[in-house]
Amino acid sequence: MFSDKCLVIKRKRQVKSYTDLEVWQRSHEVALTFYRASLCRKKIVEGYYSRKGKKFVSSLEIARGSAGESHYWIRVLREIGEISEDLANRLSGEYEEIIPMLSSIINKLK
């Protein structure tokens, strides 16, 4: 997945911190992407336990938006070679089922 170019420092600066390494920067972006995906689950749980109709629907809508964004980032990660096509297809397949499920629940509650 990673090549030697991951060790290249952007703008050829002197390394003062691990954050100057491209390999760290790219890994950090992957970590942020998957953290954002986890927010989707948190919103569903938060909304479910609030049990306040509109609040639950709002939480589900936010979760659906997060799922859509995560689905996009899977594509980006695949296209830049950070994840395999097989993994990207499996994850995308999950989101292609999760997003309509969220939409169905939202529509039933509205």
N, C-alpha and C positions, 0 to 999 in steps of 0.2 A: 504494500500500500504506500509506504513512504519511500522516497528516493533520496539520493544524496543531496538533491537540491533543497531538501527540507532543512538542511543545516546552514543554508545560505542566510546571511543576515541582510535584512532589507537595508538598502542604501549603503551597504558596505561600511557600516559604522563599527566602532569598537564595541565589543560585548562588555556591557557594564552589569547586565542582569540576565537571568534566564529568560526574561520577557523580551529580550532583544533577539532571541533565536526564533527563526521562522517555524521550526518544528514545534516550539511551545505555542506560538501564536495560532497555528493551524489546529493543534490539539485543543487549545482553549476554545476556539470557535465550535469545534465538534461537541465539546462538553456543554457549551451554552445552548446549542441546538437541542440536545437531548434533555437538558434541564427545562427548556421551554416546553418540550413535549410533556414533561411530567406535570406542568401546571394544568394541563387539560384535565388530568385525573383529580387534582386537588380542587379545581372549580366544581367538578361534578359532586364530589363528596361534600364540599362546603354548602353548595346549593341544596343538596338532598337533606342535610341535617338542619338547614334553616327552616325548611317546610313552610315557606311563606310564598306560595304560588309564583308571583312575579319574580321574586328573588331566585327561585329555583330555575325558572325559565331563563332568566338573565345569565345565571351561572352556566347553564347548558349552552347558551349562545356563545359565551366567551370560550367555553371548552371547545365548541365546534370551530371557532376561529383559530384557536391554538392548534387544533388538529390539522386544519388546513395549512397553516404555516409550517408545521412540522412535516407534513406531506411534501411541501415544496422543498424544504431543506434536505430531505432525503434525496430528492432529484439533484440538488446542487452537489451534495456529497458524492453521489455516484458519478456525476459528470466531471468532477475534479479529481476523481480517483481515490477518494478517502474511504469509500466503502465499496464492496464488490457489487456487481450487477445482481447477483443472486440475493444478497442481503437487501439491497435496495428494492428488488421486486417483492420480496417477502414483506418488508415493512410497508411498502406502498399498498400492497394487497390488504394489509390490516387496516390502514387508514381509509381505503376505498370502501371498507365495510363499516368502520366506526363512524365516519362522517354521516352517512345516511341513517345510521341508528340514532345518532344524536338528533338529526333533523326530524325523524319520526317522533321521538319523545317530545321534542319542542312543539311540533304541530298538534300533537294530542293534548298537550297542556294549555295551549292557547285558546 
